[in-house]
Every structure is written in structure tokens, then in C-alpha cells.
Amino acid sequence: MRLRTRGAGALLACAALSGCGLVGGSGQPAPAASDMITVASPAFREGGTIPGRYTCEGAGTSPPLRWTGMPSDAAVLALVVDDPDAPGGTYVHWVVFNIDPATTGVAEGVVPAGGQQGRNSAGSTRYAPPCPPSGTHRYRFTVYALPQEMPLDEGAQLKDALADISKRATASGRLTAVFGEG
């Protein structure tokens, strides 16, 4: 799926911190015609089911992802995997920031080149595989372009990482897939 390029500002802060669209929120910005990041996976399609091997029913490794359409001003990238359908509110499964902007994807079970992992909702710095308690949940794999490196260290607190991504992001793209019992 493609999402529009936007300046870092109040809209992105709102999206991350109050749930109106990007990082950790439930809404989604409207698509635009240019300057878009496209996110895909060779393991599943947009709206498709995440294979068990990438969930708690299998090996629980992170899935392979690919992205294109990165804006030329991207100094680093960030990747956030979240579940907006979690019972207690959006659950973040993985946060990786300061990814090399020349990177066009990530292999299965690997941290993207140059990436530093922040803490997820479980407090871990690893990929937490989808494992919904009941029902079918949506999982969003969102890639963000940032014009400068994030001033955070490996293991950064979740709220700090999400706030910094939302403050700095100039473009994003998202792949959404499902997992769970329908």
C-alpha cells in the first residue's frame, strides 16, 4: 500500500501520539499520487494472511520485506510493526530505526542494515511475532523515511522511539496483513 509524503509536523505528531493515523494509530492517511513508499513482502500480499512461520505458531521470525519509492532526502529509515486490533490498544511488535537509506528491504529473521532496535510493547528489543489472544488481527508493517538520524540508542524506550519517528518522518508506506482465528 502507498501513503503520501508529508512534512514532519503536527499531523505526524498527532498520528503517533493520539492515534489518528501513522505510528501506533488506528487510522490511515489518504493515498497520494507521488512521492510514495511502497512496502511489500514475498511471503504474503496486502490484506493477505501472514504465514504461520512468522507468528507464535511457527518459528516466530520476522518476515522478509521490500520497499521502493524512497524520497531522495531520506537520511535513515525506520520500520514499525504493530497490531491496531490488540485488546489494550495498539500493540507494537517491532521498532527498528536508523536503517541505512540504501536498504531496499530486509531478509527473513534479520535486522535491516544499520538498524537499531527499540523496545516493543513487551519491553523487548526483538521482533515479537503475531500471537493474538482471539479473533483475527491486522498487522501493519510501516516503513518511514527520515531526513536525519534519530538521536536514540539501541534499546530506546517505545514511547521515545515512536515520538521521534513521528516528529521526523517525511514519508511512509505500509503493508497490512492479517493473522488469527476468524
C-alpha positions in Angstrom: 0.0 0.0 0.0 1.2 3.5 -0.6 1.0 6.5 1.7 1.6 10.1 0.9 4.8 12.1 1.6 4.4 14.8 4.2 6.4 17.2 6.2 7.3 16.4 9.8 5.0 18.4 11.9 1.8 18.5 13.9 0.0 16.0 11.7 2.6 13.3 12.3 2.8 14.0 16.0 -0.9 13.7 16.2 -0.8 10.5 14.2 1.6 8.8 16.6 0.6 10.2 19.9 -3.2 10.3 19.6 -4.0 7.5 17.2 -5.1 9.5 14.2 -3.0 7.8 11.5 0.6 6.8 11.5 2.8 5.4 14.3 0.6 3.2 16.6 -2.7 4.8 15.5 -5.7 3.2 14.0 -6.4 5.5 11.1 -4.6 5.8 7.8 -3.7 8.9 5.8 -5.1 9.1 2.3 -3.0 7.9 -0.6 -1.3 10.5 -2.8 -0.2 10.3 -6.4 3.5 11.0 -6.0 6.5 10.6 -3.7 5.3 7.3 -2.2 6.9 4.4 -0.5 5.6 1.0 -1.5 6.0 -1.8 1.1 5.6 -5.5 0.1 6.6 -9.0 1.2 7.4 -12.0 -0.9 5.8 -14.1 1.9 2.3 -12.5 1.8 0.3 -10.0 0.0 -1.6 -6.8 1.1 -4.6 -7.9 3.0 -3.5 -11.5 3.0 -2.7 -13.9 5.8 0.7 -13.9 7.5 2.1 -17.4 7.2 2.4 -19.3 10.5 6.2 -19.4 10.4 6.3 -15.6 11.1 3.9 -16.0 14.1 3.9 -17.6 17.5 2.6 -20.8 15.8 5.9 -21.2 14.0 9.5 -20.1 14.3 8.3 -16.5 15.1 10.9 -14.9 12.8 10.4 -11.6 11.2 9.1 -11.8 7.6 11.0 -10.6 4.6 10.0 -7.2 3.4 10.8 -5.0 0.4 10.3 -1.3 -0.2 10.6 1.1 -3.1 9.9 4.8 -3.8 12.1 6.2 -1.1 12.4 10.0 -1.2 15.8 11.5 -2.1 16.0 13.4 1.2 15.9 10.2 3.3 19.0 10.0 5.6 17.7 7.0 7.5 14.6 4.8 7.6 12.5 3.3 10.4 10.3 0.2 10.5 7.4 -0.2 12.9 5.3 -3.4 13.0 2.1 -3.0 15.0 -1.4 -4.5 15.7 -4.1 -1.9 16.0 -6.7 -4.6 17.0 -5.0 -5.6 20.3 -7.4 -5.6 23.3 -5.5 -3.0 25.2 -4.9 -0.6 22.3 -2.3 -0.7 19.5 0.4 -3.3 20.3 3.9 -2.6 18.8 5.7 -5.8 17.8 8.9 -4.3 16.4 10.6 -1.0 16.1 13.8 -0.6 14.1 15.3 2.9 13.4 18.4 4.5 11.8 18.2 1.9 9.0 20.6 2.6 6.1 18.5 4.5 3.4 20.2 2.5 0.6 18.5 -0.6 2.1 15.5 -1.7 -0.1 14.3 -4.5 2.2 15.1 -6.9 4.9 15.6 -10.7 4.8 13.6 -13.1 7.0 14.7 -13.1 10.6 17.3 -10.2 10.1 17.5 -6.7 11.4 17.7 -4.2 8.5 21.2 -2.9 7.6 22.4 -0.3 10.1 19.2 -0.6 12.1 18.9 -0.2 15.9 16.1 -1.9 17.7 13.9 0.0 20.1 11.7 -1.7 22.7 8.4 -3.1 21.7 5.2 -3.2 23.7 6.5 -6.3 25.6 9.7 -4.3 26.6 11.9 -6.5 24.3 14.2 -5.3 21.6 13.4 -8.2 19.3 10.6 -8.9 16.8 7.6 -10.1 18.8 5.6 -12.4 16.4 1.9 -12.0 16.0 0.0 -14.0 18.6 -3.5 -12.6 19.0 -5.4 -13.8 22.1 -8.6 -14.2 20.0 -10.0 -13.3 16.6 -8.3 -12.1 13.5 -6.0 -9.1 13.9 -4.4 -6.7 11.4 -0.7 -6.3 11.4 0.9 -3.2 9.9 4.4 -3.2 8.5 5.2 0.5 8.1 8.4 2.0 6.7 9.2 5.7 7.4 11.8 8.0 5.7 13.5 10.4 8.0 15.7 13.3 6.9 18.2 12.8 9.8 19.4 10.1 12.1 17.4 9.5 15.2 19.4 10.5 18.4 18.4 7.3 20.2 20.4 4.3 21.3 19.7 0.6 20.8 17.0 -0.4 23.3 15.3 3.0 23.3 12.0 3.2 25.1 9.0 2.6 22.9 7.4 6.0 23.5 10.6 7.8 22.8 11.2 5.9 19.5 7.6 6.4 18.3 7.6 10.1 19.2 10.9 10.6 17.4 9.8 8.8 14.3 6.5 10.7 14.2 8.3 14.0 14.6 10.9 13.4 11.9 9.1 11.3 9.2 8.8 12.8 5.8 7.2 9.9 4.0 5.8 6.4 4.8 4.4 3.3 3.2 2.6 0.4 4.8 1.8 -3.2 4.1 -1.1 -4.7 6.2 -1.8 -8.4 6.6 -3.9 -10.5 9.0 -3.4 -13.4 11.4 -5.6 -15.2 13.9 -8.8 -17.1 14.0 -11.7 -15.7 12.1 
